[in-house]
Amino acid sequence: MPKLSIDDLHLSGQRVLVRVDFNVPLNDDRTVADDTRIRAALPTIQKIIADGGKAILMSHLGRPKGEAKPELSLQPVAAYLGGLLGQPVQFPGATIGAAVEDAVAQLGDGEVLLLENTRYHAGETKNDDTLAAELGKLADVFVNDAFGTAHRAHASTEGITKHVELAAMGYLVAKEVTYLSRLLGSPEAPFVAVLGGAKVSDKIGIIENLLPTVDQLLIGGAMSYTFLKALGHDVGTSLVEDDKLDVAKALYETADGKLLLPTDHIAADAFSNDATTAVSDGSIPDGMMGLDIGPQSIAAYQAAIASAKTVVWNGPMGVFEMPTFAKGTLAIAQALADVTAGGALTVVGGGDSVAAVTQMGYEDRVSHVSTGGGAMLEFLEGQTLPGIAALSDA
C-alpha cells in the first residue's frame, strides 16, 4: 500500500503518538506472561527515541467495555517496557485529560510515555470523534504500529487520523503489509495455502480470494468435517456446520481439484486428551469424532508444502491444545520450517498456528509470523483495513 512510513517522518522534537498492540496476557500477580507483542513494537519505539522524538504510546488491554477496571490497567506493561528499553516509561494513569496533557508537555526528547487502556472509554470502540480529538491534542504526528487492530475502525486507530496532519505506518505494520501483499500480488508458484480451525464460515472469504492464485489449498481442523460431510463421507460425531454444507460443496467444486481434504483422521470417543483413540481411514465411525489429521494426510500435506515456493498457513490441523491431537499441527510447522530453509516464502498467522511454530522454536525459521489473526484474515480476503486505509498517502 502506498502509505507513509515512519521513515518518511521528521521525528526530532515531535510528539509522536503511536498506536501499539500491548494486549498481552497477564499472570495472576499482574506481571506480563507473554511479551511477544511488546517486543514486536520495539523497533518503532527505538526509532523515535533515537531520532529525539517524544514517544506517546497507546493501546487497549482486554475488554473493559468502557469502564476503568484495575485488573486491565496497562501500568504493569509500562514497567515491563521500561525494562526492555533500559529507561523509565512514564505512566500518567489516564488516557486523556489535563493530567495527561501536562505529562506530555513535560516529556523530554527521547522519552517514552504510555497512556492508560484506551478501552476504558466507551468511545474507543465506537470510533467517537470527541475521544479521537482529545487524543489528537497529544500529537504532532501519528504512527500506527498495531496491525492486530488495523481491521477495526476505532478512535485510536482510524478516528485519530482526522486530527493529525501526518499519519504513518510503524515498522511492524509496514512489515505485515509487505509480506501479506506478496501473497496477494503475484506469489511465486507453486503457491500452497494451509487452512485449519473450527469453522468453514470463518474461512469462506479467504478461500474464495485465494483460489484463483493457489496451486493447492490444504484443509484441516474441524472445518474439514463440514467439507467431508458435504461430499457424502461419514464423519461420526465430528464438529460440523450443517448450515454451511452447501457452501462447502460449492467451494470444493469451484476449486476444481485444488482443494485437498484429509484422507485419514485421528478419531476419539470423547473430546479429551485421555479419550480412546483410533486412526480412521476415510469415514469416521459412529460414536467417534475426528480431532486431528491422520498419518497419511500428514505425509500428503508435508509433500505438498515441500514442493512449494510460497506458503501461507492459518489455523490448526486438530485440537492442538491437547498433546494427543497436536501431531498434525506440529508436522505442518516442521514442514514450513524445512521449506523456508530451501528458500520458500512462508507466512504464518492465527493463534494456534503461531503457538505451534513458537512451541517448536521455529519463529525465526519461517519468513514471517503475523501478529494479527483477524486482521490477517481480512487482508487476505481482499478487504480494506480501516486502520491502514486512513493513514497518509505516500
N, C-alpha and C positions, 0 to 999 in steps of 0.2 A: 504494500500500500504506500502511495507517495505522501507520507506524513512526516512532519518534523520529528527529528530525533533529538535527544538530549545533547548530542554533539553539535547540533545547529544553534544551541542557545548560548548567550553570554551569561555566565552564572556569577561572576565575581561581584560580591556586594549585594546580590539579589536575594530576595525572599523566595525560595523555591519550594512551592507546596507540592508534595509528592504523595500520590495515592499508592500505597503499598498493600500487599495482602499478608497481614500478620494474623490471619485467622488460624491460629495454631492450637493444637491440643495442650491443655494444662494438666499437670498432676494434681492429686488431691491437696497437696500443700501449695498449690498455685504457682509452681515453677514450670518452666517450659518443658514439655515432654518430647517434642519433635521440632527442631529448629530449621527444617528444610526450607520453609517459605521465608524465614528471616534471612538465611544465608543467600537465598536467591535474589534478594533486594540489595545486597551489599555492594555490588559493582556500581549501581546508580548512586547510592548514598555516598560512597567513597569518591566518586567523580565530583559530586557537589562540594564535598569537604576540600578536596584537592584544588578545586578551582576557586575556593574562597567564597562559595555561596552559603546561604543560611538554609539548612535543610529542615523543613517543617513537614513532618510525616503524618499521614492519617490512614486509618484502617478501621475495619469492623472486626468484631470478635464474637462468634456465636450468634444467637438470635434473641437479643434482649427485648425486641419488639417495642422500641420507643421508650423504654424505661431504663433508668440507671440501676443496673444490677451489679453490686460489688464483685461478685464472682466472675463477671465478664469484663472487668476493668483491664485495660492494657498496661497498667503500671508494672506488672512483672515482666512484660515484654520489653518495656523501656529499660529496665535494669539489665536484662539479658543482652539486649542490643548494645548497651554501653560496654559490656564485657567483650563482645565481638569486635567493636570498633576501637577499643582501648581509650575511650574518652567518655565523659558523662553524657547521658541523654536526658535532657530536661523533660519533665512531665508536669504540665500545669493542672492536670486533674479535671479538665473540661475540654469540650470540643470547640466551642465558640464563646464569645462574650468578652467583656472588658478585661478580665484577668488574663485570658489567652492573648488578647491583643497587646497587653502590657508585656507579657513574657516574650512574645515575638519581637516587640520593639527593642527589648534589651538583648536579643540574641546577637552574638558576635559572628563575624565571618568565619566559616569553617565549623560552626557549632550546629548541634542537632537537637531538635525538639520533637516529641511525639504527642499528638493530640489524643484525647480520650476517645473511646469507642464511638464511631460515627453513628452506629445504630442505637445509641441511647436516645437519638432524636427520631421521632416517627417520620419526619420529613425526609430522612435519608432515602429510604426505600420508595417513597412516593415521588422522589425527584423534585422536592419542594424548592421553588426558586428563591424563597426567603432564606432558607438554610444555605443554599448554594451561594447566594450573595454574601452572607456572613462569612463563609469560608473564603470567598474571593477577596475579602478585606485583608486576609493574612498573606496574600500572594502578589509577587511581581510577575512570576511565570508559574505554569503548572506542568507537572510531569506525571503521566500515568504509567506506573510500573506494576499494576495489579492485573495481570492477564486473567486470573481466575474469576474476576468480577467484571470483565470487559463486556460480557453479554448482558449486563444489567444496566439500564438507564437510571442510575441513582444520582443523588445530589453531588456525591463526592467523585463520581466517575464521568457523568455526562453533563449534569447541570452546571458544575463548576466552570466548564469551558466557556460559558457565556459571560463570565465575569473576570476573565483574564485576557490579556492581549495575545499571548502565545501559549499554546498547549502542545506538548511533545510526548513522544514515546520514550520511556526509560529503556535501559539495556535489556531487561527481561522481556518486556512486551515486544521490543524490536526483534529479539531472537525468536520468540514464539511465532511472530508473523512471518519471519523469513523462512523458518523450517516448514510451517504448515502450508505456506504458499507454494513451496516446492512440490507438495503432494497434489495440489490442485492445478498447477500450471501444466507443464509437460514432464511428468515424472519419468525417470529413466526406466525402461522396461527390462525384464518383467517386473511389474508392479503388483505386489501382493498386499491385501488388506486382511487383517485378522480381527474379527469382531466377536465378542462374547458378552456375558452378562445375562441378566434375568429376563429382560423383556424385548421382544421384537419391536414393540411400539416406541421404545427409546432410540432405536437404530434405523427406523424406516427412512428417515431423511438422509442419513449418511450413506445407506446402501444405495438409494436412488441416485445420489450425487456422484458416488464413486464408480458405479457400474460401467459407465461409458469408458473409463480410463484404466480400471484394474484389469489385470490378466487373470487373477484368481482372487476369490473372496472366500476366506475360510471362516466358517461359523462354528462357535462352540458355546458353552454355557447353557443355561436353561432355555434361552431363546431358540436353540436348535430343536427343541422338542415341539415347539409350535410349528416349525417348518416340517419336521418329520411326520407329525400327525396330519398336517395338511396334505402330505403326499401319500397318506394311507398306511403309514407304519404304526405298529403298536408301541405306545410309549408308557404303558403301565400307569403309575400314579405320578409321573413326572409333571413338573410345573408347566402348564400350557396356557396361553392366552387364546381362549376359544373364540373371542370376538375378532381375532386377527388371523384366523386360518385362511380366509380368502385372500387377504393382503399377502400373507407369506407365500401362498401358492402362486400368486401373480408375480411376485418378485422373483421366485425361483424360475418360473417360465421365462420371464424377461431376461434373466441372467444368461440364458442360452448356454448352459454348461460351465459358466464361470464360477458359480456358487457351489462350494463344497460343503457337505454336511458330514458329521461323524458317522462312521460305519460300524463302530462298536462303542460300548459305554461301560463305565464302572457304575453299577446299579446297587442300590441298597434297599433294605426293607423298612428303613426309618431315616429321618433327617438327623443323623447323629454320627459323630466320628467313630463310635463304637458299634455301629449297626453291622448286621450281617451283609457282606458284600459279595458281588459276583461280577464277572466280566460277561456282558451280554453282546452277542454278535447280532447286529441288525435290530430286531424288535426287542423291546423290554417287556418281560413277563408281568402279568397282573400281580399287584401287591408290591412291586419293586419300582423305584424311581431312579432315573439317571442323575448322577451327581458329579460326573466328570467324563471326559472323553477317554476312550479305551486305548490300548497299546497300538492297534492298527491305525487308528485315527492320528495318534501322536506321531507315528512314523510317517504317515502321508503328509501331515501338516509340516513337519520338520523338513521333509524333502521339498515341498513347495517353497518354503522360506529359503532354503539353501540355494535355490536357483534364482532367487530374486535379486534385483539391483536396487529396488525401493520397497520398503515395508512400513506399514502403519499398523499399530496394534492398540485396540481399545476394548477392554473387558476380559474377565477371566474365562477359562475353559470349563471350570467346575466350581464347587463350593470351596474356594481357595482357603478360607479361614480354617477349615478342618484338614489336618495333615493327610488323612486317608484319601481325600479328594482334591489334593493340590498338585498331583503329578503332571497333569495336562498343562496347567498354567505355568508351572516351573519349567517344563520342557519347551514351551514357546519362548520363555525368557532366555533359555540357553541357546535356542536356535537363532534368536535375534542377535545375541552377543557374538555368536560364531559368524554369522553372515556379515555383521558390521566389520569384523576383523578382516574380511575379504574385500572390503571396500564399498559395501552397500550403504545406502542412506536409510536409517531406521529411526522411527518416531514412535514413542510410547506415551499413552495418556490414559486417564481413568484410574481411580483409586487403587483397585486391586491389581491392575497391570503394573502400575508404578510400584506398589508394595512388593510384588513378586520380583521385579528387577532389583529393587533395593535390598530385599531379603537375601538375594544371591550375591550382593555386592557388585552388581553389573551396571550401576548408574552411569559409570564412565566408559562402559563397553558398548553402549548404544549411542547413536548420533545425537538424539535429543529426547529428554524426558519432559513432557509438557506439565505445567503447573496448574492447568485449568481443565477440569473434567467437562463441565457443561459448556464452557467457552470453546474448548477444542471441538466438541461435537458440533456446535452451531457453526463454527468456522468451516469445518469440513462438509457441512450440509450446504454451504454456499450462502449462509445468512450473513447479514451485516451486523457487526458487533458495535453497539452504540458507543461504548467507551473508547473505541478506536476511531470510529467514523467522525466523532465530534472533535478530534484533535486537529490542529492547524495543518493545512496542506503544505507540503514541502515547497 
